[in-house]
Amino acid sequence: MKFQQILTLARVPNVPTVWSNGLMAWVLAGGQTVHWPALLAALAGGTLVYAGGCTLNDAFDARWDRQHKPDRLIPSGTLTERAVWTLGIGEMLAGLAALALAGPGTVVLPVLLAAAVLFYDYRHKQNPWSVVIMGACRALLVLSVAGVALGSIAFSPQLWAVAVVVWVYIISLSLLARRESRPGGGFLKVLRPQWSVGRWVGEMLAAIPLVDGLLLLILGAARCPVAMVICLGLWPLCRLLQQKYAAT
């Protein structure tokens, strides 16, 4: 298996959005810069859980993809289902281990995150409410990193509100993604007549760091202005990666 194929399975253009989610959560939870090893471990863990979830999504969807997306890595014969299953499970377990080591007192949150990701992968084709689960995955990612920063799950109302904002944004994006193969219409057509729905989905995915940066600006820029600048800088990185790899 080539490294480029691993990045493709992991939907690498979206990985910087995991970093911005985590960095935003860390700052708003009051995480200290002197504890940067724990922050890096939490971000690495979140990244691996995300990559594992995306990789396993291809494994769960292999039969459907053979009929509807034959160019994907499994249906095209580029990779075997077994190889994708092995990689995805390995990434998921490594991510859980990293998050558990970073915050041993809050391990329940990464476990809930992994469970939500696996449930989404398993049922998202049959479940009309899967967008709610998708949003919950991101909200749990935010809370998992916040838990590492706090050392507990006694979250402030502010952190719960931030998790809800992320949850709602991802639900909105996921609902739009269901229309990805259709041309844009309605309000979106007025804003950008030449953009397809797929283009809007890509732009909204890339804009997640902008949402995180805005939340930091409103709620916590004074605590760590560098974090806000980093989040804003991850937006063009997402767009750059989308030029080479598929984001969905």
Stockholm file with secondary structure:
# STOCKHOLM 1.0

chainA/1-248         MKFQQILTLARVPNVPTVWSNGLMAWVLAGGQTVHWPALLAALAGGTLVYAGGCTLNDAFDARWDRQHKPDRLIPSGTLTERAVWTLGIGEMLAGLAALALAGPGTVVLPVLLAAAVLFYDYRHKQNPWSVVIMGACRALLVLSVAGVALGSIAFSPQLWAVAVVVWVYIISLSLLARRESRPGGGFLKVLRPQWSVGRWVGEMLAAIPLVDGLLLLILGAARCPVAMVICLGLWPLCRLLQQKYAAT
#=GR chainA/1-248 SS CCHHHHHHHTTGGGHHHHHHHHHHHHHHTTCCGGGHHHHHHHHHHHHHHHHHHHHHHHHHTHHHHHHHCTTSTTTTTSSCHHHHHHHHHHHHHHHHHHHHHHCGGGTHHHHHHHHHHHHHHHHTTTCTTHHHHHHHHHHHHHHHHHHHHHTSSCCCHHHHHHHHHHHHHHHHHHHHHTTTTSBCCHHHHHHCTTCBHHHHHHHHHHTHHHHHHHHHHHHTTTTCHHHHHHHHHHHHHHHHHHTTSCCC
#=GC SS_cons         CCHHHHHHHTTGGGHHHHHHHHHHHHHHTTCCGGGHHHHHHHHHHHHHHHHHHHHHHHHHTHHHHHHHCTTSTTTTTSSCHHHHHHHHHHHHHHHHHHHHHHCGGGTHHHHHHHHHHHHHHHHTTTCTTHHHHHHHHHHHHHHHHHHHHHTSSCCCHHHHHHHHHHHHHHHHHHHHHTTTTSBCCHHHHHHCTTCBHHHHHHHHHHTHHHHHHHHHHHHTTTTCHHHHHHHHHHHHHHHHHHTTSCCC
//
